[in-house]
């Protein structure tokens, strides 16, 4: 990764001497590479079975109208000992579906 900055500098320098037509081709190729990287990242996420199960449970809860499981405004902000956490006045938003699905 340390060399990425050097490659970017070389690329920017090379672009200065290209024709408008070649710059357009380079821009199109860069867009293709960006989309491919995004696609690979999406495939990696979708390949995560635990995450896929969480998404299925969330979709089912939403479809069944259990929207209250997604955001709970009644969450109490307490320390493990049951005392009010310092600097907190309660009312913190915590996704309730994480508690329901066992997610941390």
C-alpha positions, 0 to 999 in steps of 0.5 A: 500500500505504501507504493499506491501514492507513487502509482497514483502520481505516475498515473496522474502524470501520464494522464496529462499527455493523453488525448481526450479520447484516451482519457475517456477510455481510461475513465471508463476502465477506472469505473469498471475496476471500481464496480468490480471491486464493489462486486467482490466486496458484496460477494464476500459479504453475501458469502458470510452465512452468519450475516445472511441468517441475520438478514433473513431473521430481520426481513422476517421480523419486518415482514411480520410487523415486528418493527419494534425489534429494530430500534428500541428507545426504551433501552436503559443505559446501565453499567453491568452492576445495574448502576446508571452509567456515568455521563449517560441519562438513559434513552440511548438508542440500541437496535433491539433486533440485535438482542433478539437475534443474539448479535452483540 
